[in-house]
């Protein structure tokens, strides 16, 4: 991780910890979760918002007014709106993507959820996705959400990343393994 990204993650972690604990104490984790999802969507959809949080060209008060208007228009909870105002006031809006990722992870942990990154050779059917999620849930003892991507270069099978574990059942990796074994023989 580069130094600026590490610093952003560190700053974001402190803010995430504070807002998460506050939301937990006030039993408002559901509202926080919906605010996080809404802000992630807004960041993904709006180049202007990404520019606002990253550019040093915007004055502190301009950023403050912009995030206050954004929070009002999106109907964000007061604690989230106050956090955005504080970040604008301290010139730390640039940590917002790291902050949202940290909050998403904390909320998932509190709910007993874990996310599995699945790369498959072809799109999974609803039944296949449910069966895979159930199998992974049985292994982890937690509710498993799947983020599925399709990579046709795998030929067949899939790669599942769950935390620090990776399970690669793709035909592509099996062919590569066979190719290495053949090189060793001959």
C-alpha positions in Angstrom: 0.0 0.0 0.0 1.4 3.4 -0.9 2.0 5.9 1.9 -0.8 8.3 1.0 -3.3 5.4 0.7 -2.1 4.1 4.1 -2.5 7.5 5.7 -6.0 7.8 4.2 -6.9 4.4 5.5 -5.6 5.2 8.9 -7.6 8.5 9.1 -10.7 6.8 7.7 -10.4 4.0 10.2 -10.6 6.4 13.1 -13.6 8.2 11.8 -15.3 4.9 10.9 -14.7 3.6 14.4 -16.3 6.6 15.9 -19.4 6.8 13.7 -19.8 3.0 13.9 -19.7 3.0 17.7 -22.1 6.0 17.9 -24.5 4.3 15.5 -24.3 1.1 17.5 -25.0 2.9 20.8 -28.1 4.6 19.3 -29.2 1.4 17.6 -29.0 3.1 14.2 -26.8 0.6 12.3 -29.6 0.0 9.7 -29.7 3.8 8.9 -25.9 3.9 8.8 -25.8 0.9 6.4 -28.3 2.5 4.0 -26.3 5.8 4.2 -23.1 3.9 3.3 -24.8 2.2 0.4 -26.3 5.5 -0.9 -22.9 7.3 -0.6 -21.1 4.4 -2.4 -23.6 4.6 -5.2 -23.3 8.4 -5.4 -19.5 8.2 -5.5 -19.6 5.5 -8.3 -22.2 7.5 -10.3 -20.9 11.1 -10.0 -17.6 12.3 -11.3 -18.4 15.7 -9.9 -18.7 14.2 -6.4 -15.4 12.4 -6.8 -13.8 15.6 -8.0 -15.3 17.5 -5.0 -13.8 15.2 -2.4 -10.4 14.8 -4.1 -9.6 18.3 -5.5 -7.8 20.8 -3.3 -9.2 23.6 -5.6 -12.5 23.7 -3.7 -12.6 26.0 -0.7 -13.5 24.5 2.7 -16.8 26.4 2.9 -17.7 25.4 -0.7 -17.1 21.7 0.2 -19.1 22.2 3.4 -22.1 23.7 1.5 -21.9 21.0 -1.2 -21.9 18.1 1.3 -24.7 19.7 3.4 -26.8 20.0 0.2 -25.9 16.4 -0.8 -26.8 15.0 2.7 -30.2 16.9 2.6 -31.0 15.8 -0.9 -30.1 12.1 -0.2 -32.0 12.2 3.2 -28.9 11.0 5.1 -29.2 10.4 8.9 -28.1 13.3 11.0 -25.0 11.5 12.3 -23.8 10.8 8.7 -24.6 14.4 7.6 -22.6 15.7 10.6 -19.7 13.4 9.7 -19.6 14.7 6.1 -19.7 18.3 7.5 -16.8 17.5 9.9 -14.8 15.9 7.1 -15.3 19.0 4.9 -14.4 21.3 7.7 -11.2 19.4 8.5 -10.4 19.1 4.7 -10.5 15.4 4.9 -13.3 14.5 2.4 -10.6 12.7 0.4 -10.8 9.8 2.9 -14.5 9.2 2.1 -14.0 6.0 -0.1 -11.8 4.4 2.6 -14.2 5.4 5.3 -17.2 3.8 3.4 -15.2 0.6 2.9 -14.2 0.5 6.5 -17.8 1.1 7.6 -19.1 -1.6 5.2 -16.7 -4.1 6.7 -17.6 -3.2 10.3 -21.3 -3.4 9.6 -20.9 -6.8 7.9 -18.9 -8.1 10.9 -21.5 -6.9 13.3 -24.2 -8.7 11.3 -22.1 -11.8 11.1 -21.7 -11.5 7.3 -18.7 -12.1 5.1 -18.3 -11.4 1.4 -16.8 -14.0 -1.1 -15.3 -12.7 -4.3 -16.2 -15.3 -7.0 -14.8 -15.3 -10.5 -16.6 -17.9 -12.7 -16.1 -18.9 -16.3 -19.8 -18.2 -16.9 -22.6 -16.6 -15.0 -23.9 -18.6 -12.1 -27.6 -19.6 -12.0 -29.6 -18.6 -9.0 -29.5 -22.2 -7.7 -25.7 -22.4 -8.2 -25.2 -19.1 -6.4 -27.5 -20.2 -3.5 -25.7 -23.6 -3.2 -22.3 -22.0 -3.2 -23.3 -19.4 -0.6 -24.8 -22.2 1.6 -21.6 -24.3 1.3 -19.4 -21.3 2.2 -21.7 -20.4 5.1 -21.4 -23.9 6.4 -17.6 -23.6 6.3 -17.4 -20.2 7.9 -20.4 -20.2 10.2 -21.4 -16.8 8.9 -23.8 -15.5 6.3 -22.0 -15.3 3.0 -22.7 -12.7 0.3 -21.3 -13.3 -3.2 -19.7 -10.8 -5.5 -19.7 -12.7 -8.8 -17.7 -11.7 -11.8 -17.4 -13.6 -15.1 -14.0 -14.3 -16.7 -14.4 -16.5 -19.8 -10.6 -17.1 -19.9 -11.0 -19.5 -17.0 -12.5 -22.0 -19.5 -14.5 -23.7 -16.8 -14.8 -23.8 -13.0 -14.4 -20.8 -10.7 -12.1 -19.0 -8.3 -13.5 -18.2 -4.8 -11.7 -15.7 -2.5 -13.0 -15.7 1.0 -10.9 -13.6 3.4 -7.4 -14.9 3.1 -8.5 -18.2 1.6 -8.6 -18.8 -2.2 -10.0 -21.9 -3.9 -9.2 -22.2 -7.6 -11.1 -24.9 -9.4 -10.7 -23.3 -12.9 -9.8 -25.4 -15.9 -7.2 -22.7 -16.8 -5.2 -23.2 -13.5 -5.5 -27.0 -13.9 -4.1 -26.8 -17.4 -1.3 -24.5 -16.2 -0.5 -27.0 -13.5 -0.4 -29.8 -16.0 1.8 -27.8 -18.3 4.3 -27.2 -15.5 4.2 -30.9 -14.6 5.0 -31.8 -18.2 7.9 -29.4 -18.3 9.4 -31.1 -15.2 9.1 -34.5 -16.9 10.5 -33.7 -20.3 
